[in-house]
Amino acid sequence: MRRVNALYITAKNGAIKICARLNEALLEQFGFAIQDVTCGKIINYLYTPKDSSSLAITRILFGICMLLDIPDERGGAVMPTRWGDPKTCHFPLLPFVTAVSLPYMALVYSVLWLGALGITLGYKFRLSSWAFTICYWYLFLIEKSFWNNHSYLFGLVSLLLSCTEAGNYWSIDVFLKPSLKRTTVPYWNYFVLKYQFFILYFVAGLKKGTAEWLTGYSVPNLSEHWVFSPFKLFLTGPQINYLIVHWFIFVFDLTIAFWMMWSKTRHIAMVFCALFHLMNSRLFAIGMFPWVCLATMPLYYPFDWPKILLRRAISSTAVFFNKIIEVLRAKLVKLHDKFKTDESEIHETKLSKDSDKDKVLADKKNKLNEKECSVSNKKETSDNIIRKAKIEKIKDPKENAGECNERYEQRKMRTCLLILLHVVMQAFLPYSHFITKGYNNWTNGLYGYSWDMMVHTWDVYSVVVKVVNNENNAEYFVDPYIYTPNDRWTRHGDMVYQYAHCLKDRLLKTHTGKQISANSLSENISIYIDVWCSMNGRFIQRMFSKEDMLAVSWSPLKQLSYIMPLLDEGLNWRSYLQNMKEVVHSWNNYSDVVFIADFPGYEQDKFIPRELVNVSLTVLKGTVMYEPEHTSEMTGQSHRLNEGHQVKLDSERFHRVINIGSSPAFYMYTFANLTEANNVAPSKPLLPIYKELFRRYKNMITFAKNVFSNIFRISQCYEI
């Protein structure tokens, strides 16, 4: 009993200490304890004046990042290929917001870039920031297939900056009009930005708290990268993947924002956060996202940190130059003492007498001037008193002050309500997928606003697009990427639906699809899209059912009927699959294996290309029917294959695998790839900084040429 009481007392004391520290952190951050929260205190807290220098630095750094981002990730350097072909299928979020033709898209890009420049320099800041924000969100809405989490983040940051007073300090606007200068801004200018990045980190941590991530299957084989070389001194590759990549990053994302807000842990948290973003810049091709995060990290430091650094830099340079001046002065004094003569001393005494006489005369003149000024000042002050009295008779200052205060309080309330709306919306959107069911497939929502960064790794195995002319039952196969800007659409049901209707429109207009001759299609066609992919190391399986994508219905609020479910029966196989991969890869440097799973009653038609040799099909579980292609050598007879059965396959031949069992079938292909055997992978430099800078410089030049050439085309059209 005593032990229980002792444990209870210890736990109670520990909880009290934790609550005390939490209360201390809240007092430090908000200025009041959580039990003292009132609406008035929150409003006063948000409007507390804070130094504006840190906000100005954030504005400048964000603007620089966007100047570099526009030619690269926004597609400015590849404008003709992204927006120049009218046959390209695009995937807008809203059907009525679509891309304009290329010459006018160049105008959008030019306004976007000039807006980023205006944000950086603080020139016409309000106009520049809103121009950038509107153009950026336009590009964001007209093409879903380029979405990333950081694309959504950049749009939010630009929108939030547009509402702040970030342009009223260290800007060209202040230089041209000093009255705009604001040494302080309301704290909500900082709060909205800090909250946005708090959501970025914290929700990303919550999204990683799943079995997929915590079991180490979301980001496999990342430990092979050179950035993890220090960990290889005391951990193995699988241990790095499991402990560092998955568990440490989970804890990091979940807690890093709290550590940065607390002054006692801020410095060490900043070091870890900086290293994390620098590693991400080397691990993934994610554009300016790590650099924007690095640029906004100082928001968690004291608001006047730029001034503190500037004062220290000025004082250190002043000390340095003072020492130099003192040394030079000492040397000059020695030279002067060495070469002075008696004549110079006599001359100096004469000059001193003359200067004394001049001083006496100057003092007399100053006394007379002071008497005259005092008389004139008395007259001016009396005139000012009379004027003020007249003004006070005309206007009552109490009434004016009351009206101004009332308007100011109303504006403060409106601002706080908008901030509250943004706070609630950003916390709700990552979990709003029960409403927007039309964007759900194997994962919830589009890859944009959910903050599920790197939680899911996709491996697309094959994409087959079949067009059937229902007039004569003729079948045609179309290159799935002939009309699309990338392959992102293949993993999202809403974009597959959009692609099918766009493809029908393109085929009926042009009749130039691969293997489709002119005038061979009628308007009565069907389009079937068969996508095989794997998520997080699972079996490769089909993603969409065998339905005509032109006949299915889609709504943003309804669950998709043509999405095939994940075969969770294969979850327990993932450790076996990993071990089997290691065995097959040990055969030689170019041997490989793929694992397939299929539903009962479904079949797969597969062609073995020439470069694959020693191909074999092995059934792991279930019963399948194997049908080779009909040739003179092969009679086309079917072969029933049960668990453990294996069959050799010939290259450059089709075959069909049908699941004839009542449960999902699991099988694998092992093969050797001659292409990989003949190709030697080039060595990659560890830090290709020069190449990256040269690429960005080249893209900037290409972007400028694209903009000027298209604007010239527009001007020529109007001249004609």
C-alpha positions in Angstrom: 0.0 0.0 0.0 2.8 2.3 0.8 4.4 1.7 -2.6 1.2 2.5 -4.3 0.8 5.7 -2.3 4.5 6.6 -3.1 3.9 6.0 -6.8 0.7 8.1 -6.7 2.5 11.0 -5.0 5.4 10.7 -7.4 3.0 10.7 -10.4 1.1 13.6 -8.9 4.2 15.7 -8.4 5.4 14.9 -11.9 2.1 16.0 -13.3 2.2 19.2 -11.3 5.7 20.0 -12.6 4.6 19.3 -16.2 1.6 21.6 -15.8 3.8 24.3 -14.2 6.2 24.2 -17.1 3.4 24.2 -19.6 1.9 27.2 -17.8 5.3 28.9 -17.9 5.6 28.3 -21.6 2.1 29.6 -22.2 2.8 32.7 -20.1 6.0 33.3 -22.1 4.3 32.8 -25.5 0.9 34.5 -24.9 1.4 36.7 -21.8 -1.4 35.1 -19.8 -2.2 31.7 -18.3 -4.7 29.4 -20.0 -7.2 29.8 -17.1 -7.3 33.5 -17.6 -8.2 33.5 -21.3 -10.9 35.9 -22.4 -12.0 37.3 -25.7 -10.7 40.8 -24.8 -7.3 39.4 -23.8 -7.0 37.5 -27.0 -7.8 40.6 -29.1 -5.4 42.7 -27.1 -2.8 40.0 -27.5 -3.2 39.9 -31.3 -2.9 43.7 -31.5 0.2 44.0 -29.2 2.8 46.1 -31.1 5.8 44.1 -32.1 9.0 45.1 -33.9 8.5 44.8 -37.7 12.1 44.0 -38.7 11.7 40.2 -38.5 8.5 40.4 -40.7 10.4 42.4 -43.2 13.2 39.8 -43.4 10.6 37.1 -43.9 9.1 39.1 -46.7 12.4 39.6 -48.5 13.5 35.9 -48.2 10.1 34.6 -49.3 10.2 36.9 -52.3 13.6 35.7 -53.3 12.5 32.0 -53.0 9.5 32.7 -55.3 11.7 34.5 -57.9 13.7 31.3 -58.2 10.6 29.0 -57.9 8.6 30.5 -60.9 11.0 29.5 -63.7 11.5 26.0 -62.2 8.5 24.4 -60.3 5.9 26.8 -61.6 7.0 25.9 -65.2 8.1 29.2 -66.5 11.1 27.7 -68.3 8.9 25.0 -69.9 6.0 27.3 -70.7 5.6 26.2 -74.4 5.5 22.5 -73.6 3.2 22.9 -70.5 0.7 25.4 -71.9 1.5 25.7 -75.6 -0.1 22.5 -77.0 -3.9 22.9 -77.3 -4.2 19.1 -77.4 -2.8 18.6 -73.9 -5.4 17.5 -71.3 -5.3 19.6 -68.1 -6.9 18.8 -64.8 -8.5 22.0 -63.3 -9.9 21.8 -59.8 -12.9 23.9 -60.8 -14.3 23.2 -64.3 -14.9 26.9 -65.0 -11.3 28.0 -64.1 -9.2 26.9 -67.1 -5.9 27.9 -68.7 -5.8 30.6 -71.3 -3.8 30.2 -74.5 0.0 30.4 -74.3 0.7 34.0 -75.3 -1.7 35.1 -72.5 -0.2 32.6 -70.0 3.0 34.5 -70.5 1.3 37.6 -69.2 0.2 35.7 -66.2 3.8 34.5 -65.6 5.2 38.0 -66.1 2.8 39.5 -63.5 3.6 36.6 -61.2 7.3 37.3 -61.4 7.0 41.0 -61.1 4.8 40.5 -58.1 7.5 38.4 -56.5 10.0 41.1 -57.3 7.8 43.7 -55.7 7.4 41.6 -52.6 11.2 41.2 -52.3 12.0 44.9 -52.8 8.9 46.2 -51.0 7.9 48.2 -54.0 4.2 48.9 -54.3 4.0 46.1 -51.8 0.2 45.8 -51.5 -0.3 45.8 -55.2 2.6 43.4 -55.8 1.6 40.9 -53.2 -2.0 40.7 -54.3 -0.9 40.4 -58.0 1.4 37.6 -57.1 -1.2 35.9 -54.9 -4.0 36.0 -57.6 -1.7 34.8 -60.4 -0.3 32.0 -58.2 -3.7 30.7 -57.1 -4.8 30.8 -60.7 -1.9 28.6 -61.7 -2.7 26.4 -58.8 -6.3 25.9 -59.6 -6.0 25.2 -63.4 -3.7 22.1 -63.0 -4.1 19.6 -60.2 -1.6 17.2 -61.6 1.3 19.4 -60.5 0.1 19.8 -56.9 2.4 19.3 -53.9 2.0 20.2 -50.3 4.4 23.0 -50.6 2.6 24.4 -53.7 -0.4 24.9 -51.4 1.8 26.3 -48.7 3.4 29.0 -51.0 -0.1 30.2 -52.0 -1.1 30.5 -48.3 2.0 32.3 -47.3 1.6 34.8 -50.1 -2.0 35.4 -49.2 -1.2 35.9 -45.5 1.7 38.3 -46.4 -0.7 40.3 -48.6 -2.8 41.0 -45.5 0.0 42.2 -43.3 2.1 45.3 -43.0 5.3 43.5 -44.1 6.0 46.2 -46.8 6.2 49.1 -44.3 9.8 48.5 -43.2 13.1 48.0 -45.1 11.3 48.6 -48.4 11.5 50.9 -51.4 8.0 52.1 -50.5 9.3 53.5 -47.2 12.4 55.0 -49.0 10.1 56.8 -51.4 7.5 57.8 -48.8 9.0 57.8 -45.2 5.5 58.4 -43.7 4.7 54.7 -44.5 7.5 53.5 -42.2 6.2 51.3 -39.3 8.7 50.2 -36.7 6.1 48.1 -35.0 3.2 46.0 -36.4 0.3 44.2 -34.6 1.3 40.8 -33.4 -1.3 39.1 -35.6 1.0 39.8 -38.5 3.4 37.3 -37.0 0.7 35.0 -35.5 -0.9 34.0 -38.8 2.5 33.0 -40.4 3.7 31.2 -37.3 0.4 29.3 -37.0 0.6 28.3 -40.6 4.0 26.7 -40.2 2.9 25.2 -36.8 0.1 23.4 -38.8 2.6 22.3 -41.4 4.8 20.5 -38.9 2.2 19.4 -36.4 -0.4 17.9 -38.8 2.4 16.3 -40.8 3.4 14.5 -37.6 -0.2 13.5 -36.9 -0.5 12.1 -40.4 2.6 10.0 -39.8 1.0 8.4 -36.8 -0.3 5.4 -38.9 0.7 1.8 -39.1 2.1 2.3 -42.6 4.6 4.9 -41.4 5.4 3.5 -37.9 6.1 0.0 -39.3 8.7 1.5 -41.7 7.0 0.9 -45.1 6.2 4.4 -46.2 9.7 5.5 -47.4 11.7 2.3 -48.0 15.5 2.2 -48.9 16.0 5.9 -48.1 19.1 5.0 -46.0 21.1 4.4 -49.2 21.5 8.1 -49.7 24.8 9.7 -48.7 23.1 12.2 -46.2 22.7 9.2 -43.8 26.4 8.3 -43.9 27.1 9.5 -40.3 24.4 7.2 -39.0 25.9 4.2 -40.9 28.8 4.3 -38.4 26.6 2.8 -35.7 23.4 1.7 -37.5 22.5 -0.7 -40.3 20.5 0.4 -43.4 17.2 -1.2 -42.1 17.8 0.4 -38.7 18.3 3.8 -40.3 15.1 3.4 -42.3 13.1 2.3 -39.3 14.5 4.4 -36.4 15.7 7.6 -38.1 13.6 8.0 -41.3 10.3 6.9 -39.8 10.3 7.1 -35.9 12.6 10.1 -35.5 10.8 12.1 -38.2 7.5 11.2 -36.7 8.5 12.6 -33.3 10.3 15.5 -35.0 7.3 16.7 -37.0 4.9 16.3 -34.1 7.0 18.3 -31.6 9.4 20.6 -33.4 7.1 23.6 -33.5 6.7 23.5 -29.7 10.4 23.3 -29.1 11.0 26.3 -31.4 8.4 28.4 -29.6 9.9 27.7 -26.1 13.0 29.9 -25.5 14.8 27.3 -23.4 14.9 24.7 -26.3 14.7 27.1 -29.2 18.4 27.1 -30.2 18.9 23.4 -30.3 15.5 22.9 -32.0 16.6 25.4 -34.7 19.8 23.4 -35.4 17.8 20.2 -35.8 15.2 21.9 -38.0 17.8 23.5 -40.2 19.6 20.1 -40.7 16.2 18.4 -41.4 15.4 20.9 -44.2 18.9 20.8 -45.7 18.7 17.0 -45.8 15.4 17.2 -47.5 16.8 19.5 -50.1 19.3 16.7 -51.0 17.0 13.8 -50.6 14.0 14.9 -52.7 13.3 17.1 -55.7 10.9 19.4 -53.9 12.0 22.8 -55.3 12.1 25.8 -52.9 10.1 24.1 -50.1 13.1 23.5 -47.7 14.4 27.0 -48.4 11.1 28.7 -47.6 10.9 26.7 -44.3 14.5 27.8 -43.5 13.6 31.4 -44.3 10.6 31.4 -42.0 12.3 29.6 -39.0 13.5 33.0 -37.5 9.9 34.0 -37.0 10.1 32.0 -33.8 13.0 34.2 -32.5 12.5 37.6 -30.8 10.9 40.1 -33.2 13.9 42.5 -33.3 16.5 39.9 -34.0 17.6 41.5 -37.3 18.2 44.8 -35.4 20.2 43.0 -32.7 22.4 41.4 -35.3 22.8 44.7 -37.2 23.8 46.5 -34.0 26.3 43.9 -33.1 27.8 44.0 -36.6 28.0 47.8 -36.6 29.5 47.9 -33.1 32.1 45.2 -34.0 33.0 47.1 -37.3 33.2 50.4 -35.4 35.5 48.9 -32.8 37.7 47.6 -35.6 37.9 50.9 -37.4 38.4 52.8 -34.1 41.5 50.7 -33.4 42.8 51.5 -36.9 42.2 55.2 -36.4 43.9 55.3 -33.0 47.0 53.6 -34.5 47.1 56.1 -37.4 46.5 59.0 -35.0 49.4 57.9 -32.7 51.7 57.7 -35.7 50.7 61.2 -37.0 51.3 62.7 -33.5 54.8 61.3 -33.4 55.5 62.7 -36.8 54.1 66.0 -35.9 56.2 66.2 -32.7 59.3 65.3 -34.5 59.2 68.0 -37.2 57.6 71.0 -35.3 59.8 74.1 -34.8 59.9 77.1 -32.6 58.5 79.3 -35.4 55.4 77.2 -35.6 54.9 77.6 -31.8 55.1 81.5 -32.1 52.7 81.4 -35.0 50.3 79.3 -33.0 50.3 81.8 -30.1 49.5 84.7 -32.4 46.6 82.7 -33.9 45.3 81.9 -30.4 45.2 85.6 -29.4 43.4 86.5 -32.6 40.9 83.6 -32.0 40.3 84.9 -28.5 39.3 88.3 -29.8 37.0 86.7 -32.4 35.3 84.7 -29.6 34.6 87.8 -27.6 32.9 89.5 -30.6 31.0 86.3 -31.4 29.6 86.1 -27.9 28.3 89.6 -28.0 26.5 89.0 -31.3 25.0 85.8 -29.9 23.5 87.6 -26.9 21.9 90.2 -29.1 20.4 87.4 -31.4 19.0 85.5 -28.4 17.1 88.6 -27.2 15.6 89.2 -30.6 14.6 85.4 -30.9 12.9 85.5 -27.4 10.7 88.4 -28.4 9.7 86.8 -31.7 9.0 83.4 -30.0 6.6 85.1 -27.5 4.7 86.6 -30.4 4.4 83.2 -32.2 3.3 81.3 -29.1 0.6 83.9 -28.5 -0.6 83.5 -32.1 -0.7 79.7 -31.7 -2.7 79.9 -28.6 -5.3 82.1 -30.3 -5.5 79.6 -33.3 -6.0 76.6 -31.0 -8.7 78.3 -29.1 -10.6 79.0 -32.4 -10.2 75.3 -33.5 -11.4 74.0 -30.1 -14.6 76.2 -30.5 -15.3 74.6 -33.9 -14.6 70.9 -33.0 -15.1 68.8 -29.9 -12.1 66.4 -29.6 -14.0 64.0 -27.3 -16.6 63.3 -30.0 -13.9 62.7 -32.7 -11.9 60.4 -30.4 -15.0 58.3 -29.6 -15.9 57.8 -33.3 -12.3 56.8 -34.1 -12.1 54.4 -31.2 -15.4 52.8 -32.2 -14.2 52.3 -35.8 -10.9 50.9 -34.7 -12.5 48.4 -32.3 -14.9 47.3 -35.1 -11.9 46.8 -37.4 -10.0 44.8 -34.7 -13.0 42.6 -34.2 -13.4 41.9 -38.0 -9.7 41.1 -38.2 -9.8 38.7 -35.3 -12.8 36.9 -36.7 -11.0 36.4 -40.1 -8.0 35.1 -38.2 -10.2 32.7 -36.2 -11.8 31.5 -39.5 -8.4 30.9 -41.0 -7.2 29.0 -37.8 -10.3 26.7 -37.8 -10.2 26.2 -41.6 -6.5 25.2 -41.7 -7.1 22.8 -38.8 -10.2 21.3 -40.4 -9.2 20.9 -44.1 -6.6 18.1 -43.6 -9.4 16.0 -42.1 -12.3 17.1 -44.4 -12.1 14.1 -46.6 -15.4 12.7 -45.2 -17.0 15.6 -47.1 -15.0 15.6 -50.3 -15.3 11.8 -51.0 -14.9 12.3 -54.7 -11.2 12.9 -54.3 -10.5 9.8 -52.1 -9.0 6.7 -53.5 -6.5 4.5 -51.6 -5.5 7.6 -49.8 -7.8 10.4 -48.6 -7.9 13.7 -50.5 -5.7 15.3 -53.2 -2.0 15.6 -52.5 -2.1 19.3 -51.7 -3.8 20.5 -48.5 -3.6 17.3 -46.4 0.0 17.7 -45.2 0.5 13.9 -45.6 4.1 14.5 -46.8 6.0 11.3 -47.8 3.4 9.1 -46.0 2.7 7.2 -49.2 5.2 5.9 -51.7 3.8 4.9 -55.1 5.2 2.6 -57.7 3.3 2.6 -61.0 3.8 -0.7 -62.8 1.7 -0.2 -65.9 -1.0 2.0 -67.4 -3.2 0.6 -70.3 -5.7 2.8 -72.0 -8.1 0.9 -74.3 -10.5 2.6 -76.7 -13.4 0.5 -78.0 -15.5 1.6 -81.0 -18.9 0.3 -80.1 -20.1 0.5 -83.7 -17.8 -2.4 -84.8 -16.3 -3.6 -81.5 -12.9 -2.6 -82.7 -10.3 -2.1 -80.0 -7.4 0.4 -80.0 -4.7 1.1 -77.5 -3.6 4.7 -76.8 -0.3 5.9 -75.3 -1.5 7.0 -71.9 0.9 10.0 -71.8 0.3 11.4 -75.3 -2.1 14.1 -74.1 -1.0 14.5 -70.5 1.6 16.7 -68.8 2.7 14.0 -66.3 1.6 10.7 -64.8 0.1 12.1 -61.6 -3.4 11.6 -63.0 -3.1 7.8 -63.0 -3.4 7.6 -59.2 -6.4 9.8 -58.7 -10.0 8.8 -59.6 -11.2 12.3 -60.2 -8.3 13.0 -62.7 -8.9 9.6 -64.5 -12.5 10.7 -65.0 -11.4 14.0 -66.4 -8.8 12.3 -68.6 -11.3 9.9 -70.2 -13.6 12.7 -71.3 -10.6 14.8 -72.5 -9.3 11.9 -74.5 -12.6 11.3 -76.2 -12.7 15.0 -77.2 -9.1 14.8 -78.5 -9.7 11.6 -80.5 -12.9 12.6 -82.1 -11.4 16.0 -83.1 -8.0 14.8 -84.4 -8.3 11.0 -85.1 -4.5 10.9 -84.6 -4.3 8.5 -81.7 -1.7 5.8 -81.9 -2.9 2.8 -83.9 -6.1 4.7 -84.7 -6.5 5.5 -88.4 -8.3 8.6 -89.6 -12.2 8.5 -89.6 -12.1 5.0 -87.9 -13.9 6.2 -84.8 -17.5 7.0 -84.2 -18.9 9.0 -81.4 -20.2 5.9 -79.7 -16.9 4.8 -78.0 -15.9 3.4 -74.6 -12.7 4.1 -72.8 -11.2 1.6 -70.3 -8.2 2.6 -68.1 -6.3 -0.1 -66.4 -3.7 1.1 -63.8 -1.5 -1.3 -61.9 0.5 0.2 -59.0 1.9 -0.5 -55.6 1.6 1.6 -52.4 4.1 1.4 -49.6 5.7 -1.9 -50.6 2.5 -3.8 -51.1 1.7 -6.1 -53.9 1.1 -4.5 -57.3 -2.6 -4.5 -58.0 -5.2 -2.9 -60.3 -6.6 0.4 -59.1 -9.7 0.9 -61.2 -12.5 -1.5 -62.1 -13.2 -2.7 -65.7 -15.9 0.0 -66.2 -16.3 2.4 -69.2 -14.9 5.7 -67.8 -17.2 7.6 -70.1 -20.2 5.9 -68.5 -19.4 6.3 -64.8 -20.5 9.3 -62.7 -18.4 11.5 -60.6 -19.2 14.0 -57.9 -16.9 15.7 -55.4 -19.3 14.7 -52.5 -19.8 11.0 -53.5 -17.5 8.0 -53.0 -16.1 6.7 -56.3 -17.7 3.5 -57.5 -14.8 2.5 -59.8 -12.0 2.5 -57.3 -10.8 -1.1 -56.4 -10.1 -1.6 -52.7 -6.6 -2.3 -51.4 -5.9 -6.0 -51.0 -5.2 -5.9 -47.3 -4.8 -9.7 -47.4 -1.3 -9.1 -48.6 -0.2 -6.9 -45.7 1.4 -9.8 -43.9 3.5 -10.6 -46.9 5.6 -7.5 -46.9 8.5 -8.9 -44.9 8.5 -11.9 -47.1 8.5 -9.7 -50.2 11.5 -7.8 -48.9 13.4 -11.0 -48.2 12.6 -12.4 -51.6 13.8 -9.2 -53.3 17.1 -9.5 -51.5 17.4 -13.1 -52.7 16.6 -12.3 -56.3 18.9 -9.3 -56.4 21.7 -11.5 -55.1 21.6 -13.7 -58.3 23.3 -10.9 -60.3 23.3 -7.2 -60.7 20.5 -7.0 -63.2 18.0 -9.6 -61.8 14.7 -8.3 -60.5 11.2 -9.4 -59.2 7.7 -7.9 -59.2 4.8 -9.1 -57.1 1.2 -9.1 -58.4 -2.1 -9.5 -56.7 -5.5 -9.7 -58.4 -9.2 -10.0 -57.5 -11.3 -13.2 -58.2 -12.7 -13.3 -61.7 -10.3 -10.7 -63.1 -7.6 -11.3 -65.7 -4.4 -9.6 -66.7 -2.9 -9.5 -70.3 0.8 -9.0 -70.2 3.5 -8.6 -72.9 7.1 -9.7 -72.1 9.5 -7.2 -73.9 12.7 -8.3 -75.7 15.0 -6.9 -73.0 13.6 -9.2 -70.3 15.1 -12.8 -70.3 14.8 -15.8 -68.0 11.3 -14.8 -67.1 9.3 -17.1 -64.9 5.8 -16.9 -63.3 5.4 -18.3 -59.8 2.1 -18.6 -57.9 2.5 -17.6 -54.2 -1.1 -18.1 -53.1 -4.4 -18.9 -54.9 -5.3 -20.6 -58.2 -4.8 -18.9 -61.6 -5.2 -20.0 -65.2 -2.3 -19.2 -67.5 -3.0 -18.8 -71.2 0.0 -18.2 -73.6 -0.3 -16.4 -76.9 -1.6 -18.5 -79.9 1.4 -19.2 -82.1 2.5 -22.1 -84.3 4.7 -23.4 -81.5 2.1 -22.8 -78.8 -1.3 -24.3 -79.2 -2.8 -21.7 -76.8 -3.8 -24.3 -74.2 -4.6 -23.1 -70.7 -2.6 -24.2 -67.7 -4.0 -24.3 -64.2 -1.4 -23.1 -61.7 -1.8 -23.6 -57.9 0.2 -22.4 -55.0 4.0 -23.1 -55.6 3.6 -23.8 -59.3 6.0 -22.1 -61.7 6.1 -21.7 -65.5 8.7 -20.2 -67.9 7.7 -17.4 -70.2 9.1 -16.4 -73.6 10.1 -12.9 -74.5 8.2 -10.9 -77.1 5.0 -12.8 -76.4 1.6 -12.0 -74.8 0.1 -14.1 -72.1 -3.0 -13.9 -69.9 -3.3 -14.7 -66.2 -6.9 -15.3 -64.9 -7.7 -15.6 -61.2 -10.1 -18.6 -61.2 -10.2 -19.0 -57.4 -12.7 -17.5 -54.9 -10.1 -15.4 -53.1 -7.4 -13.0 -54.3 -4.4 -14.5 -56.1 -0.8 -13.6 -55.4 2.0 -14.4 -57.8 5.4 -13.0 -58.9 7.6 -12.5 -62.0 11.3 -13.0 -61.8 13.5 -11.9 -64.7 16.8 -10.5 -65.9 16.9 -7.1 -67.5 19.5 -6.9 -70.3 19.1 -3.1 -70.6 20.3 -2.7 -67.0 23.1 -5.1 -67.6 24.5 -3.1 -70.6 24.0 0.3 -69.0 26.3 1.6 -66.4 24.8 4.1 -64.1 26.8 7.4 -64.0 28.1 8.5 -60.7 26.3 11.4 -59.1 28.2 14.2 -57.3 27.3 14.5 -53.6 26.7 18.3 -53.6 26.1 19.5 -57.2 25.7 23.1 -56.1 27.4 24.5 -59.2 25.1 22.5 -61.5 22.0 23.5 -59.6 22.9 27.2 -59.7 23.8 26.9 -63.4 20.5 25.2 -64.0 18.5 27.8 -62.2 20.4 30.6 -64.1 19.7 28.8 -67.4 16.0 28.4 -66.5 15.7 32.1 -65.6 17.1 33.1 -69.0 14.8 30.6 -70.8 11.9 31.9 -68.8 12.7 35.6 -69.8 12.9 34.6 -73.4 9.5 32.8 -73.2 7.9 35.8 -71.6 9.3 38.4 -74.0 8.6 36.3 -77.2 5.0 35.6 -76.2 4.4 39.2 -75.2 5.9 40.3 -78.6 3.4 37.9 -80.3 0.5 39.5 -78.5 1.7 43.0 -79.5 2.0 42.0 -83.1 -1.6 40.6 -83.1 -3.0 43.9 -81.8 -0.9 45.9 -84.3 -2.4 43.9 -87.1 
